[in-house]
Amino acid sequence: MTTIVETPASRLAMFPVTFFAVVMGLGGLALALHAAAAPLGLGPALSGIAFAVAAVVFVLISVIYLTKAVRHPGAVAAEWHHPVKLAFFPAISISLLLLATSALTHAPGLALPLWLAGAALHAVLTVTVVSGWIGTRAFQHGHLSPAWFIPAVGNVIVPIAGVPLGFVELSWYFMAVGLVFWSVLLTLVFNRLVFHDPLPGRLQPTLVILIAPPAVAYLAWMRLTAETGPFALILLNSAYFFALVVAVQLPRILRLPFAMSFWALSFPIAAIAIASFAHAGNTGSDVHRLIGAGLLAVLVIVIAGLSIRTLRAVARGEICQPD
């Protein structure tokens, strides 16, 4: 029997692109704390600290992954051609967009370059990923998961910082792409969840991603139109419905062994918390303010738990392992 000796080089080659989901979660936390500052009287310091932590983690993960790309390009190519991991590459551009949105408040000079880099990269990744989906390659129903929403979610994030930065028409482009692909993928994903085999254990946490598209789309719609009309309410209440569906599934999901896919829990909870605070601010609704406060508390607990479990798994060498 052959024994595989684990070395730093082999661990680097297995460093997954899914690590960028950590930045999405931390970036979402920074934005959620900022959204809660006025209604809950938290002050700007907490969101500033969360923004700084998210930025540092993004730089650290980016350096490690770029090192992997230089030293082990074949490993990166294998992830790109992986039917599930392919959808996580846009998490890189989404991380930039979230940092740009936080930077509008905490580092205005960085907001524009971060947004331009994130929007340009996400535009390229969206076209490339979608082209890969409909190209000559054959995908099986088992390859489809809620992680495929990630490219679509990224598009509707663009207007949140794009509109304040003056890119209104370009923001409408990203909004249109995001909404169209959300509706298409929602149909495909529900077909897969209802009529085919259950998601593998490691992908079960990605069910929470169902919450993110309508919640983020609500925020983007408000940036673009400043109207809390029927369509905005449809988006927000769709997010609440998916949150209820996911809440029923969570006890089962949380009993599964830890994997990096558990970070999929963080950003969607942040998105719906921010949307709740935004709606409370737009309408004066105390109910939505309380919902936002409850979701923020859940988010803080989730981020803390995920951080502890991730650091523990890294220390034990349980993360960078073959699938």
N, C-alpha and C positions, 0 to 999 in steps of 0.2 A: 504494500500500500504506500502511495506517495504522500509525503507530508508537505503541506504548503507552509513555507516559512514566511511570516508576515514581517515586512520591513517598512521603514518610513516611505520608501519609494512606492511600494505596493499600496500603502494606505492612501498616498497622494493620488494615485491613479484611480482609486475608488471613491474619491471625494465627490459627492453627488451634487448636481446642479440644483437639486431640491433644497439645498442649504439656503438659497436665496429666499425661500418662503419665510425664513427667520426674520429677514429684513422687512418683508411685507407685514409681518405681525408687529414688529417693533415700530415700524413707520405708522401703521394703523393706530397703535397705542398713543403715539405722539399726537396724531390728529384728533383722536378721541378725547384726550386730555385737554387739548386746545378748545375743542367744541364744548367741553364741560366747564371751561373756566368761568364764563359769565353766569350760566344758570346755576352752577353749584358753588360759585365763589372760590374756585381752587387757585386762581392766580396763574400767571404765565410760566412760573419757574418749573413746575412739574413737566409740562409739555416740552419746554426747552431742554430739560435733562433727557427726556425720552428721545427727542430729536437727535441730540448729540450721541447718545448710545446707539441709535439706529444707524447714524452716519459712520461711526467707528466700526460697527459690526459689518456694514456694507463694504467698507474699504478692506477690512481683514479678509472677508470671504472672497472678495474680488481678487485680491492678491493671490490667495491660495488657488483659486480656480484658474487664473491666468497662468500661474506656475504649472498647474496641471496641463493646461492647453499647450504650453511650450514643451514640456518634458514628455507628456503622454498624449499627443494629438489623437492617437487611435482610440484612447479611452473616451475622449470628448466626442469623437465621431460616432462611437458606439452609443453614447447617450442620445446624440442627435437622431440616430436611426432607430432608437428604442421607441416602440409605439406609445408608451405611457410617459416616459421621461421627456419626450419631445415637447409636450405641452408645458413643461416647467421652465423652458428657456426664456419665455417672455416674463418670467418672474424677475429677471434681471432688469429689464426696462421698466417694469412696474415699480420696482424698488426705487429707481431714479425718479420716477414721477411722484411717488409718495414723498420722497425727500424734498423734491422741488416744491410741493404743496406746503410742507412744513416750513421750508425756507422762506416762503412769503412773509411769515411772521418773525422767524428767529434769525434768518440770515438773508435779507433781501437781495444782496449782491450775488448770492449763489443760485437764486431761484430760476433765473432765465437760462443760464448755461445748463443747469440740471434738467430743466424742462425740455430744452431743445434736444439734449442728448437722449433723454428718455423717450420723447415723442418720435424722434427720427428712428431710434433703434426699435421701438415697438412697431412702427409702421413697417419696417423691413421684416421683422420677425413675424408679424401677422400675415403678411403676404407669403412669406416663405413657408410658414407652418401650414397655412390653408392650402397652398399649392402642393405641399407634401401629402396632405390628406386626400386630395382629389387627383393625384398624379397616377403614375403607373403602378405604384405600390398597393398591395392588397392589405386592408386592415380587417381583423375579425371583430365580431361583436364584443368579445371579451376584452379587447384593447380599449374600448370606450369607457370613460369614467368622468365624473364631474370635474376632474383636473383639466379636461378639455375646455372648460369655461375660461381658464386663465387668460388666453389670448383675447377673448371677448371682453373680459372684465377690464383688462388693461386699456382698451380703447375708450371706455366710458370714464376712466379716471382722468384722461388727458384734459377735458374741458375744465376740471375743477381748478387747476392752476392756469390753464391756457387762456380762459376768459379774462381773469384779472391781469394777465400779462399782455393782453391785447390781441390774441390770436383767435378771434371769435369764429371766423369762417372756417379756419382749419379745425377748430374744436367741433364744429358741426359735422365735419367729415368723420372724425373719430367717433362721435356720438352715433352717427348713422350706422357705421360699420359695427359698432358694439351692440347696438340694439338688434340689428338684423341677425347677427350670428348668435346672440343670446336666444332669440326665438327659435332659430334652427337647431341649435345644440340642445336646448331644453327638450324639444321633441325627441331628438335622438337619444339623449341620456335617459329620459323617462322610459322610452321603449326598451332600452337595455336593462334598466333596473327592474322593470315589471315582468318582462317576457323572457329574460335570459338568466344565466347563473348569477348568484349573488357576487358582489365585489369581493376580491381577495382581501384578506385581513388587513394588509398594509394599506390598501386603498379605501377602506371603510371610512377613515376620518375625512376623506375628500367629499363626503356627502354634505358637509357643512358649507362647502363652496356654493351650494345652491342658493344660499342667502345673499351672497355678495353682488351678483349682477343687478338685481332690481334696487338694492340699497344704494349702490354706487351710482346707478343710473338716476335715481331720485336726486342725489346731490348735484350731478352734472346737469340735469334738467333745470334745476333751480338756478344754477349759474347761468345757463343759456337763456332762460325765459323769465326768471324771477316771478314765476306764477305757481301758486299752490292749487292748480286746477285739477280737473278729473284725472288727467294722465299722470300727474305727479302722485296723486293719491293711489292710483292703481299700482304704480311702482312700489310705493312705500308699503302698502298693505300686502302686496305679493311677497315682499321681503319678510313681513311678519308671519305670513302663512308658512313660508319655507322654514322660518325659525321654529315654529311650532312642530312641524314635521320632523325636523332634525332633533328637537328636544326629546321627542319620543324615542329616537334611535340612540341618543347619547349614552344612556346607561350601558347598553351593549357594547358600544364602540370603546368606551373608557376601560372596559375589562380586557381589551386586546393588548398584546405586547407592544411596548413603545417602539415607534419608528419615526423618522423625520417627517413622514406624511401627517403626523399629529399636529404639526404647525399649521396645517390647513384650517384648524379650528380658530386660529387667532384673528386673521384679517377679516373674515366675514362678520365675526362678532363686533369688531371695531367698526366696520362699515355700517351696520344696522344701528349701533349706538350713536354714531355721528349723525346718521339720517334722522334719528329720533330727536336729538338735540336741535338739529337744524329745523325740523318741523315745529318743534316747540317754540323756537325763536320766531319762525315765520307766522305762526298762528296764535301764539300765546297759550298753547295747550299745556296745562299742568300735567295731564295724563302722560303726554309724550315726554315731558321732562323727567317724570318719575321712571318711565320705561328706559329712557336713556341712562339714568343714574343706575338702575338695576343692571343693565347690560354692561355699563362701564365697570361695575364691581365684579361681574363675571369675567370680563376681559382681563382685569388685573390679576385675578386668581389664575386664569388660564395661562397668561404670559409667565407668571411666576412659576407655576407648575411645569410648564414646558421648558423653561430655562433651566430649572433644577434637573429635570430628567435628561435634558440634552447634555448638560455638563457632566452628569454622572455617566451617561452612555459613552461620551467621548473619552472620559478618564478610564473606562473599562474596555475601550477599544471595540465597542459594539456598533459603531456607526458606519465606518468605512469598511464594509464587508460585502462580499459578493452577494448578488441577489439570489 
